[in-house]
Amino acid sequence: MIEYAGIGGLIVLLLSIWAIVSIVGSNASTGKKVIWVVFVLMLPIFGFICWLLFGPRAR
């Protein structure tokens, strides 16, 4: 039987890593990058959704 919580956690981890890489590669100031990365790390799902809607984009 497949453990769904493990798959869900892996998906959240991969999405968070993708968001952080995109944040670091963006043109935003260093302060904004730090705030976004901390936000995504502290609240992974909510932080990712907020970044997706309002966050800086990579070039």
C-alpha angles and dihedrals in degrees: 000000000000117000106229096192090060093050091047091050091050091051092050090048093051093047091049092050090049091050093049093049090049092048093051091048094051128102093242122122119270092252093054091047092053092048092049094047092050090047092052092046095048097044105024102181099032092039091051092050092048091048090049091053103034110009134107118275129222118249 
